């Protein structure tokens, strides 16, 4: 019974995101990341509906400095600028217990 309610809740939530959700654009690349519901609740920001995109929220720059109204944007994590190279030496803390 609980799994049926979970499935029904997910279907209703996906329907609500599809109907009432806002389009979230990646501020770094300019591409659309998907649709989501953004709900402020008890001092936290809940983003519901972005499952495949990994985004981080940040405040957008302003022309005029006003603290009472700031725009919030989302950007993806940039790719690392260094190559992944596995270490060629063994771990010095590892001991051989033979």
C-alpha atoms as one frame of an Amber mdcrd trajectory, in Angstrom:
protein
   0.000   0.000   0.000   2.846   2.382   0.815   4.572   1.740  -2.519   1.328
   2.450  -4.334   1.019   5.779  -2.519   4.659   6.602  -3.321   4.116   5.900
  -7.008   0.924   7.939  -7.048   2.695  10.803  -5.258   5.552  10.772  -7.790
   3.116  10.828 -10.701   1.199  13.747  -9.195   4.446  15.613  -8.439   5.756
  15.116 -11.991   2.436  16.340 -13.353   2.627  19.436 -11.116   6.201  20.137
 -12.254   5.157  19.781 -15.887   2.226  22.171 -15.486   3.404  24.715 -12.897
   7.185  24.391 -13.116   9.473  27.150 -14.311  12.134  26.652 -16.962  15.550
  26.611 -15.343  18.401  27.850 -17.540  22.054  27.239 -16.871  23.589  30.693
 -16.413  27.073  29.485 -17.334  26.188  27.800 -20.643  22.812  29.360 -21.469
  21.134  25.994 -22.109  17.805  24.946 -20.652  18.359  22.492 -17.787  14.698
  21.502 -17.470  11.580  22.446 -15.578  11.341  22.564 -11.808   9.302  23.894
  -8.939  11.304  26.300  -6.776   9.778  26.529  -3.314  11.156  28.621  -0.461
  10.262  26.866   2.784  11.456  27.758   6.293  14.560  29.562   5.094  15.584
  26.873   2.632  15.204  26.669  -1.104  13.679  23.431  -2.405  14.107  22.673
  -6.110  11.784  19.853  -7.140  11.975  18.252 -10.555  15.601  18.546 -11.691
  16.781  14.960 -11.471  19.234  14.708 -14.356  20.902  18.116 -13.993  23.423
  18.960 -11.279  23.110  22.692 -10.679  24.189  25.014  -7.913  22.298  28.184
  -6.971  24.012  31.570  -6.842  23.011  35.224  -6.853  23.177  36.942 -10.226
  25.209  40.144 -10.608  23.262  43.399 -10.476  23.784  46.776 -12.099  22.575
  48.590  -9.021  23.307  47.233  -5.551  20.006  46.503  -3.807  19.841  43.947
  -1.022  16.085  43.704  -0.700  15.656  42.042  -4.092  18.280  39.797  -5.580
  17.846  37.466  -8.526  18.783  33.847  -8.131  20.384  31.864 -10.930  21.590
  28.306 -11.381  24.824  27.164 -12.988  26.419  23.810 -13.632  29.758  22.822
 -12.210  32.603  23.555 -14.626  34.732  20.682 -15.816  38.081  20.334 -14.032
  40.937  22.047 -15.830  43.499  19.396 -14.944  43.825  15.857 -16.290  43.080
  12.895 -14.073  46.342  11.076 -13.596  46.482   8.093 -11.270  49.385   8.086
  -8.878  52.306   5.928  -9.990  53.598   5.265  -6.496  52.042   3.088  -3.844
  50.311   4.419  -0.767  52.946   5.022   1.982  50.418   4.237   4.717  49.563
   0.822   3.312  51.473  -1.918   5.020  52.043  -5.416   3.701  50.909  -7.928
   6.276  52.196 -11.235   4.884
